[in-house]
Structures are given as C-alpha cells and as structure tokens.
Amino acid sequence: MNDNYKAIDTQKIIDYINSFSDAIEVDSILKNSNADKLRVYPALFELEQNGFLEVVEREELGAPLIVRKKKVE
C-alpha cells in the first residue's frame, strides 16, 4: 500500500482552513483537522511558503500560533 499520507494530511489541513473565513489557531488545526499531528507544522510551513496561507501570530521560536488563508489581491 503506497498512499501518500503527507498529501492526504495536507489536504485535510487545507480543507479545515478553508472551512473558516478568518484566522484560526494552530491548536484548533491540531485537534480538529484529523491530520497526523506530526505532519501539521511541516504542512503549515509548506503552505506558507507556497502562498496558500499567512501566519498571523508566531510563538517566540517561530512556530505558527495563528494562521489564515492568504487574501487574494
């Protein structure tokens, strides 16, 4: 069985973020997106890098605390 769990979890995170119209706490994504908890932060980093989301607030060491879908200009 060769499922791409990373892609599946990334899609779960995207779907979860898309269900909100405004900013969302990363803690909520961890608890409610059904994505593997170990894949959430790497996926959020990639989604920020590719322009899907922006980090609204970070903790001291740089991990995202609150994110939102990037506004289309």
mmCIF file of the C-alpha atoms, coordinates in Angstrom:
data_MODEL
# 
_entry.id   MODEL 
# 
loop_
_atom_site.group_PDB 
_atom_site.id 
_atom_site.type_symbol 
_atom_site.label_atom_id 
_atom_site.label_alt_id 
_atom_site.label_comp_id 
_atom_site.label_asym_id 
_atom_site.label_entity_id 
_atom_site.label_seq_id 
_atom_site.pdbx_PDB_ins_code 
_atom_site.Cartn_x 
_atom_site.Cartn_y 
_atom_site.Cartn_z 
_atom_site.occupancy 
_atom_site.B_iso_or_equiv 
_atom_site.pdbx_formal_charge 
_atom_site.auth_seq_id 
_atom_site.auth_comp_id 
_atom_site.auth_asym_id 
_atom_site.auth_atom_id 
_atom_site.pdbx_PDB_model_num 
ATOM 1  C CA . MET A 1 1  ? 0.000   0.000  0.000  1.00 0.00 ? 1  MET A CA 1 
ATOM 2  C CA . ASN A 1 2  ? 1.645   3.207  -1.132 1.00 0.00 ? 2  ASN A CA 1 
ATOM 3  C CA . ASP A 1 3  ? -0.660  6.040  -0.072 1.00 0.00 ? 3  ASP A CA 1 
ATOM 4  C CA . ASN A 1 4  ? 0.848   9.470  0.133  1.00 0.00 ? 4  ASN A CA 1 
ATOM 5  C CA . TYR A 1 5  ? -0.043  10.264 3.731  1.00 0.00 ? 5  TYR A CA 1 
ATOM 6  C CA . LYS A 1 6  ? 1.672   13.635 3.609  1.00 0.00 ? 6  LYS A CA 1 
ATOM 7  C CA . ALA A 1 7  ? -0.524  14.769 0.686  1.00 0.00 ? 7  ALA A CA 1 
ATOM 8  C CA . ILE A 1 8  ? -3.655  13.377 2.342  1.00 0.00 ? 8  ILE A CA 1 
ATOM 9  C CA . ASP A 1 9  ? -2.902  15.172 5.627  1.00 0.00 ? 9  ASP A CA 1 
ATOM 10 C CA . THR A 1 10 ? -2.022  18.397 3.808  1.00 0.00 ? 10 THR A CA 1 
ATOM 11 C CA . GLN A 1 11 ? -5.396  18.245 2.054  1.00 0.00 ? 11 GLN A CA 1 
ATOM 12 C CA . LYS A 1 12 ? -7.154  17.698 5.406  1.00 0.00 ? 12 LYS A CA 1 
ATOM 13 C CA . ILE A 1 13 ? -5.422  20.816 6.740  1.00 0.00 ? 13 ILE A CA 1 
ATOM 14 C CA . ILE A 1 14 ? -6.347  22.844 3.632  1.00 0.00 ? 14 ILE A CA 1 
ATOM 15 C CA . ASP A 1 15 ? -9.972  21.705 3.879  1.00 0.00 ? 15 ASP A CA 1 
ATOM 16 C CA . TYR A 1 16 ? -10.078 22.605 7.559  1.00 0.00 ? 16 TYR A CA 1 
ATOM 17 C CA . ILE A 1 17 ? -8.573  26.071 6.994  1.00 0.00 ? 17 ILE A CA 1 
ATOM 18 C CA . ASN A 1 18 ? -10.975 26.618 4.072  1.00 0.00 ? 18 ASN A CA 1 
ATOM 19 C CA . SER A 1 19 ? -13.925 25.997 6.401  1.00 0.00 ? 19 SER A CA 1 
ATOM 20 C CA . PHE A 1 20 ? -13.101 29.244 8.241  1.00 0.00 ? 20 PHE A CA 1 
ATOM 21 C CA . SER A 1 21 ? -13.483 32.759 6.902  1.00 0.00 ? 21 SER A CA 1 
ATOM 22 C CA . ASP A 1 22 ? -10.882 34.277 9.213  1.00 0.00 ? 22 ASP A CA 1 
ATOM 23 C CA . ALA A 1 23 ? -7.795  33.403 11.250 1.00 0.00 ? 23 ALA A CA 1 
ATOM 24 C CA . ILE A 1 24 ? -7.590  30.054 13.024 1.00 0.00 ? 24 ILE A CA 1 
ATOM 25 C CA . GLU A 1 25 ? -5.456  28.809 15.895 1.00 0.00 ? 25 GLU A CA 1 
ATOM 26 C CA . VAL A 1 26 ? -2.952  26.110 15.032 1.00 0.00 ? 26 VAL A CA 1 
ATOM 27 C CA . ASP A 1 27 ? -4.078  24.315 18.196 1.00 0.00 ? 27 ASP A CA 1 
ATOM 28 C CA . SER A 1 28 ? -7.522  24.005 16.612 1.00 0.00 ? 28 SER A CA 1 
ATOM 29 C CA . ILE A 1 29 ? -5.982  22.569 13.427 1.00 0.00 ? 29 ILE A CA 1 
ATOM 30 C CA . LEU A 1 30 ? -4.040  20.040 15.507 1.00 0.00 ? 30 LEU A CA 1 
ATOM 31 C CA . LYS A 1 31 ? -7.173  18.966 17.392 1.00 0.00 ? 31 LYS A CA 1 
ATOM 32 C CA . ASN A 1 32 ? -9.822  19.081 14.668 1.00 0.00 ? 32 ASN A CA 1 
ATOM 33 C CA . SER A 1 33 ? -8.375  18.630 11.167 1.00 0.00 ? 33 SER A CA 1 
ATOM 34 C CA . ASN A 1 34 ? -7.870  14.840 11.539 1.00 0.00 ? 34 ASN A CA 1 
ATOM 35 C CA . ALA A 1 35 ? -4.375  15.227 10.073 1.00 0.00 ? 35 ALA A CA 1 
ATOM 36 C CA . ASP A 1 36 ? -1.482  13.394 11.716 1.00 0.00 ? 36 ASP A CA 1 
ATOM 37 C CA . LYS A 1 37 ? -0.235  15.732 14.450 1.00 0.00 ? 37 LYS A CA 1 
ATOM 38 C CA . LEU A 1 38 ? 3.394   15.236 13.405 1.00 0.00 ? 38 LEU A CA 1 
ATOM 39 C CA . ARG A 1 39 ? 2.619   16.458 9.894  1.00 0.00 ? 39 ARG A CA 1 
ATOM 40 C CA . VAL A 1 40 ? 0.729   19.648 10.822 1.00 0.00 ? 40 VAL A CA 1 
ATOM 41 C CA . TYR A 1 41 ? 3.681   22.017 11.377 1.00 0.00 ? 41 TYR A CA 1 
ATOM 42 C CA . PRO A 1 42 ? 5.664   20.882 8.305  1.00 0.00 ? 42 PRO A CA 1 
ATOM 43 C CA . ALA A 1 43 ? 2.492   21.168 6.198  1.00 0.00 ? 43 ALA A CA 1 
ATOM 44 C CA . LEU A 1 44 ? 1.763   24.660 7.537  1.00 0.00 ? 44 LEU A CA 1 
ATOM 45 C CA . PHE A 1 45 ? 5.332   25.693 6.702  1.00 0.00 ? 45 PHE A CA 1 
ATOM 46 C CA . GLU A 1 46 ? 4.932   24.427 3.127  1.00 0.00 ? 46 GLU A CA 1 
ATOM 47 C CA . LEU A 1 47 ? 1.525   26.082 2.766  1.00 0.00 ? 47 LEU A CA 1 
ATOM 48 C CA . GLU A 1 48 ? 3.025   29.366 3.934  1.00 0.00 ? 48 GLU A CA 1 
ATOM 49 C CA . GLN A 1 49 ? 5.944   29.025 1.516  1.00 0.00 ? 49 GLN A CA 1 
ATOM 50 C CA . ASN A 1 50 ? 3.696   28.326 -1.458 1.00 0.00 ? 50 ASN A CA 1 
ATOM 51 C CA . GLY A 1 51 ? 1.433   31.268 -0.639 1.00 0.00 ? 51 GLY A CA 1 
ATOM 52 C CA . PHE A 1 52 ? -1.740  29.443 0.473  1.00 0.00 ? 52 PHE A CA 1 
ATOM 53 C CA . LEU A 1 53 ? -1.699  30.838 3.999  1.00 0.00 ? 53 LEU A CA 1 
ATOM 54 C CA . GLU A 1 54 ? -0.107  33.529 6.096  1.00 0.00 ? 54 GLU A CA 1 
ATOM 55 C CA . VAL A 1 55 ? 0.967   33.339 9.707  1.00 0.00 ? 55 VAL A CA 1 
ATOM 56 C CA . VAL A 1 56 ? -0.842  35.933 11.810 1.00 0.00 ? 56 VAL A CA 1 
ATOM 57 C CA . GLU A 1 57 ? 0.984   35.180 15.050 1.00 0.00 ? 57 GLU A CA 1 
ATOM 58 C CA . ARG A 1 58 ? 4.099   33.150 15.913 1.00 0.00 ? 58 ARG A CA 1 
ATOM 59 C CA . GLU A 1 59 ? 5.493   31.873 19.157 1.00 0.00 ? 59 GLU A CA 1 
ATOM 60 C CA . GLU A 1 60 ? 8.917   33.020 20.305 1.00 0.00 ? 60 GLU A CA 1 
ATOM 61 C CA . LEU A 1 61 ? 10.813  30.315 18.401 1.00 0.00 ? 61 LEU A CA 1 
ATOM 62 C CA . GLY A 1 62 ? 8.928   30.918 15.180 1.00 0.00 ? 62 GLY A CA 1 
ATOM 63 C CA . ALA A 1 63 ? 6.290   28.185 15.179 1.00 0.00 ? 63 ALA A CA 1 
ATOM 64 C CA . PRO A 1 64 ? 2.916   29.450 13.965 1.00 0.00 ? 64 PRO A CA 1 
ATOM 65 C CA . LEU A 1 65 ? 0.194   30.023 16.570 1.00 0.00 ? 65 LEU A CA 1 
ATOM 66 C CA . ILE A 1 66 ? -2.492  31.578 14.367 1.00 0.00 ? 66 ILE A CA 1 
ATOM 67 C CA . VAL A 1 67 ? -2.814  31.281 10.584 1.00 0.00 ? 67 VAL A CA 1 
ATOM 68 C CA . ARG A 1 68 ? -5.280  32.352 7.919  1.00 0.00 ? 68 ARG A CA 1 
ATOM 69 C CA . LYS A 1 69 ? -5.833  31.740 4.267  1.00 0.00 ? 69 LYS A CA 1 
ATOM 70 C CA . LYS A 1 70 ? -3.942  34.328 2.288  1.00 0.00 ? 70 LYS A CA 1 
ATOM 71 C CA . LYS A 1 71 ? -6.171  37.025 0.904  1.00 0.00 ? 71 LYS A CA 1 
ATOM 72 C CA . VAL A 1 72 ? -6.277  37.184 -2.880 1.00 0.00 ? 72 VAL A CA 1 
ATOM 73 C CA . GLU A 1 73 ? -5.455  40.686 -4.032 1.00 0.00 ? 73 GLU A CA 1 
# 
